[in-house]
Amino acid sequence: MEKKTVLFVDDEPNILSGLQRMLRPMRRTMNFKFAEDGPAALEIMAAGNVDVVVSDMRMPGMDGATLLATIQEKYPHAIRIMLTGQADNEAILRTVSVVHQFLAKPADPELLKQVINRATALQDLMADERLKEVISSIGSLPSLPETYARLQQVLRDPDGSLADAAAVIEQDLAMSAKVLQLVNSAFFGLFRHIESPSRAVNLLGLDTIKALVLGVGVFEDMKVVSSNTFNVKALWSHSMATAAFAKQIALRESGDREMIDHAFVAGLLHDVGKLLLFSRMPDEYEQAVRTATETSCSLLEAEQGIFGLSHGDVGGYLIGLWGLPGPVVESITFHHRLHRYPHPGFGPALIVHVADYISYRLDPDQCIGEKPCLDEEILDQAGMLDRIDEWSDLCRELQEKNSDG
């Protein structure tokens, strides 16, 4: 496999030297290039393919904002990461439409390595040139929801506790109310009223509550308003149902806690690409919705016709940049095309594929265009085809309880 190339741009030679030393162990799998100013960086870009650019904001002459804006225009395929200090708030406003991700300066070495690894691995996972073009035309990708980011920060603290995590949710009153509303739905089968995030964490587990915080945050932060053709509330209902169904299927078949959590998170976020495309390219996405509705093709086919890719590609790209686990990213990317998934056995991707299918069968009015098909060949290979009827009954019972509630 061809090595990915990462370009670092900083006007301080000592910082570049430190980066070279820090990244030396990664040279077996990546190429690294270094430039001390914007013009030198553009010369490197012109000389060959660069996959990721990590630039400092404050540089004499051409600053980071100008450099990355130029790179977006000339080399839209490159992932653009900005290193910023506390005094760069005004500059950040100039770059929100051209930067894929911001990192605080000085960057934590391990975090920087993780971000680079995720960015390059994501390009391997979704190497289609059309995807890079569409992502670049979208401009600024949404940031990780604030409350979820603060939760992650608390959990990285060795002294952090479940009570500290619950307190973060409680400080966001709107988030707290929404999470409790969801927790008290029949989807979770708690049979008692939960009045606080801390109680919800104790009963459902922190991973489930984190997923709800992330899902709610994504829908809230994008501030998307429904149109005559695209109903955001219906998309949330379908996403919540798919997550609940995915969790139930995983629980029925496995005691693997990590897989169960990944299935739930991926189910909740499996259609985030629809939300992103509609929020950033509303005219084109409404055209896709109309095409699917009027011609009775699938929305997936309509997306491919207009964008040259699907909502799974775009959603997987975004969630990958946010640093969620690989199985979640892969499930979002491949839930409509298991035949292209490298590991199509029983796992989150297959579970979300089935949960999505069942959700639309149980509530067909939520579906735009032709309903998705079940990949029976892959299910048969995984030894799970004979489980579909039982899973469907399980999900139907859950949906009926939720409707009654």
N, C-alpha and C positions, 0 to 999 in steps of 0.2 A: 504494500500500500504506500502511495506517495506521501512523503512527509508534509505536514502542514507548516506554513511559515508565519511567524509572529514578529511584528515590527514594534520596537519600543522607541518612543521619542521623548527625550528629556534634555534640557540644556545644561544639566549638571553632570559632568563626566563621572564623578564619584558614584552617582546613583546608577548610571549605566554600567559601571564596572561591578557594582554590587549585584545588579540584576544578572550580569553574565555569570558571576560565581554561583549565585543562587540557582540559576536555571541549568547549570552544566549537567546535572544528572538526567535532564529531560532531553538532551540533545540526540539521544538514540532514536527518539520518536518525532522530534520537531526540529525545524530550522529556526534560528533566532537571528534577527537583524537589529541594528541599533543606529539611531540618528540623533544628532545633537540639536537639530532645529527643523522647522517645517520644510524649507526648500530641499534639504538633504533627504528628508523622509519621502518627499514627492519624487525625487530621483530614483529612490529604491523602489517605490511603487511602480514607476514607469518601466523599470528594468525587468520586472517579473512578477508573478502572482504572489500576492500577500494575502493571507486569509484573515488575520486578526491584527488590528492596530491598537496599541495601548499608548495613549499620549498624555503627557502632563498638560495641565491647563495653562499655567503661567510660563511663557517663554518670550524672550525679546523678539521683536520683529513680528513674525507670524505666530500668533498664539494658538493654543490647542483647538479653540473653537473654530477659528478660520481654517486650520489644517483639516480637521475632521469634516467640515462642511465641503471642502474641496474634494476630499476623498469620497464622500458620499456621492458627489456629482460625477466624478471621473471613474471611480472604482466601487460601484454600489454593492458588489458582492462581499466586500470586506466587512467583518464585524468590527464595530468601532467602540472602544472602551476608553473612558476619560478618567484620569486621576485628578482629584480635586482636593483643595485644602479648605479650611473653614472660611477663609476670606473670599472664596470664589462663588458666592451665592449669585451675584449679578451675572457672572460669566455662565453659570449653569443655565440661567434663563435663556441665554443665547444659543445653548447647545441641546436643549431638550428635544429638538426635532431632528438632530443628526446623530445622537449618541445612543447606542444600544444599551449600555450599562455604565453606571458611575461607580467608582471605587474611591474611598477616602484615602488621602495621602497623609503620612506614609502608608503604603499598602502593606497589610499583613502578608508575609511571604507565602504562608500556606494557603491563605485565601486567594491570593493572586494565582498560584498554581492551579487551584481548583477551578477558578473562573476560566483560565486558559484551557484547561483540559476539557471542561464542559463545552466551551465554545468550539473547539476543534472536533471533539467527538460528535457534536451535534451536526457539524458539516458533513461528517462521514455518514451519519444516520440519514440525513436529508440533503443529499448533494445536488439535487436538481437545481439547475441554474435559474429556472423560472421562480423557484421559491425565494432565492436571494434577491431577485429583481422585485418581487412583490413586497417582501419585507422592507427593502430599501425604499420603495415608493410609499409604504406606510409611514416611514419616518420614525418618530419616537415610539418605542414600544412601552407599554405600561410598566410602571415600577411595581415591585412586590408590595402588596397592600401593607400599610403602615403598622396596623395592629399585629398582623402576622409576623412582620419583621421584628417587632419588639418582643413578641413571644419567643422567636428564635434566639434573640439576644439573651433573654433571661435563661433560656434552657442551655445556652453555651456556657453560662456562668457555673463553675463547679459548686458554688454555694446556692444556686437557684433551686427552688422547690416547686411542687405542684401548687402550693398556695400563692407563690409569687406569680406563676403563670396565670392562675385564675384572676389575680389582682389586675394584671394587664388587661384582660378582657373586661373586667368590671369598670375599669377607668374609661372605656369607650362605651358610653351608655347605649348608643344606638346598636352597636355590635352585640353588646350583652343581651339586649332585648331580642334581637333577631335570632341569636344562637339559642336562647332559652325557648323561643317559640318553636324552633325546629326540633330541639331536644324533646319537647313535650308532645310532639306529633306521634302518631301511632307507628311511624316508621321505625322507631327505636324500642317500642314495646316495653316501656319502663313501668307502666301501670301505676304511676304515682306522679304527682306534680313536682317538678324540679324548679326551685326558686332562685338558685344562685349558680354562677359558673363553676364555683368550687365543688358544689355537689354534683354538677354535670360531669366534671373531670373525674371525680371519684367513681361515678357509676359507669361512664362510657369509656373512660380512658383518655389520656391527653392527646393521643394521635387522632382520634375521631373528632375531638373538639377543635384541634388545630386545623383539621381539614375543613370543618364548618366555617371557622374564622377566615380561612383562605378563600373558600368559595363565595361567602357573603362579601368579602372585601373586593374580590374581582368584579362581581356584578355591580357593587356600589361605586367603586372607584372609576369605572369606565363611564358612568353617568350616561348610559345609553337609553334613549327614549324609544318606545315602540312606535312602529309606523303602521300603515294600513296593511302592509304585507308581511311584517316581521314582528312577532310578539315576544318581547323580552321576558315577560312574566311566564309565558308558556315554556320558554327555554329553560328558565330556572326550575320550574316544576318538573320538567322532563329530566333535568340534570340531577335533581334531588332524588327522584324515583330511581334513576339508573344507579346512583350511588348506593341507595338502600338495597336494591335488588342485588347488586354486585356483592355487597357485604354478606347478604343472606346466602347467596350461592357459595361464596368462599367459606363461610362458616359451616355450611352443610357438608362440604367436601374435605375440609382441611382444618387442622389445628394450628397452622402456621400463622402466628400473630402478625408477622411482618407482611405476608402476602395478603392477609385479610385487610389490613390497613391500606396497603397500596391499591387494592381493588376499590376500596371506598373512595379514596382520594381521586383516583383516575376516573371513576364513574362520575364524581361530582364535577370534574374539570374536562371531561372528554369532548365537550362541544365548545370550549372556550374560544376556539378558532373562529366559530361563527360570530361570537360576540365581538371579537377583535376586528374581523373583516367588516362587519356591519357598522362598527363604531368609527372606523377609519376610512372605509370606502363604501359609504351607504348607497350611493347610486348604483354602483356595480353589483353590490350584494343584493339589492332589491331586484335587479334585473335577473340574477340567478334564481331568486325565490319565484319570480313570475314565470320564468322558463320552466322550472320544475312543476309549478302548479298547473300551468296551461297545457303542457305537453305530457304530463304524467310520467316524466322521467324522474329519477332520483335527484335529490338536491346535490348529492355528490357529483353526479354526471353534469349537472348544470354549473357547479363550481369549476369543474375541470374545463368545461367549454369556455368559460369567461376568464378565469384566472390562470388556467393551466395547472392548477393544484387544488387540494381540498382543504377543508377546515381542519382536518387532522394534521396536515403538514404544518399549518400556521400555528395551531395550538401547541403542538409538540415543540416547535421552535421556541415559542415564548416560555413555556413551562421549563424547558431545558435550560434556558438562560437564567431563569430564576433559581436554578439549582435543586429542583426536586429530584427524588431518586430516579435512577434510570428506568426501572420497571414502570413508573408512572408516566414518564415521558414517552416510552415506547408504546404503552397502552393507548395513550391519546393519539399518537401518530398512526398506529396500525389498526385501530378498532374497526375500521371498515375494510381492511385488506390484510387479513390474517395470512393469506397465501404468500405475502411478501415479508412476513415477520420471521426473523432468524430462528426464533425459539417458540414455535406455535403449540407447545404442549399446554397442559393445564396450568394456568397462571393468570395474573391480572389482565393481560391483553385479551386472552380468550374469554375470561369472565366478563369483562366490560363489553366485548362484542356481543355476547349472549344477553347480558342485562339490557343493553340498548335495544336489541331486537325485541325482547319480551316487553319492554316498556312501551314501544310503539304498537305492538300487537294488542296490548291491554288498553291503550288510549290512542287509537288511530288518529283522532282529531288533532293531536299534537304534531303529527308528521307533516312535513312539507314535501309534496310530490310523492313518488312511489316509496313505499316502506322499504327499509334495508332488508337484505336477504341474509339468511343464516348460512354460514360457510360449513355445510355438512361434511365436506371432505376433510377439512381440518379437524372438526370435532370427532369424526370417526377415527382419524389417525391418533388423536389424543385419547381415544377410548371413552369419550364422553357423549357421544351422540344419543345413546339411550337414556341419558339423564335429562334431556330437554323437557320432557313432559312433567317430570317431578319438579324441576326448577320453575317451570311456568306456573304450576299449581302453588308452589311456595310463594312466588311473587304476587300471584293473584290474591292470595289470602292476605298478604301484607298490604296490598293496595286497598282492599275492601275494608280492612281495619282502619286505615288512614282516612278513607272517605267517610266512614261512620264517625270517626273522631272529629 
